[in-house]
C-alpha cells in the first residue's frame, strides 16, 4: 500500500519550501525532517481507515478446525481470496513453509490459481 504523500506536500507547498530554505540556511536538515515527519503523520491520520482495513486481522468466518491444511486453505480462500500466506498460516495455525507447500500442491492440482503479484494479487479457487 502506498500513501499519497505527494498530494499532502502539494497541499502544503509553501511550508515545504520554507522548511527546505530553513534547512539550507542552517546547514541542518532538522527543519525539513520535522516538516516531512509532520506530513507523514498527517497522511497516516487521513488514511487511517484505509490502512486499518488493509492491515486488520482477518475476520475468520470459516471454521477450519478439523480440516486438513489444503482443505482449510481452500475454505479460507473461498471466503476471502485476498488472504496472504501469512494470514493463512495464522488462521490455520501452521508454519508459513507448510502453507507455501500446500499452496504449491493446490496450484499443481489446479484447485487454486494466483492472479497478479504476491503483493497486490488474489487467489482464484476452482471448485
Secondary structure, DSSP 8 states (H G I E B T S, - for coil): ----HHHHHHHTHHHHHHHHHHHHHHT-THHHHHHHHHHHHHHHHHTHHHHHHHHS-----S--TT--HHHHHHHHHHH-TT--HHHHHHHHT--HHHHHHHHHHHHHTTSEEEES-TTT-EEEE--
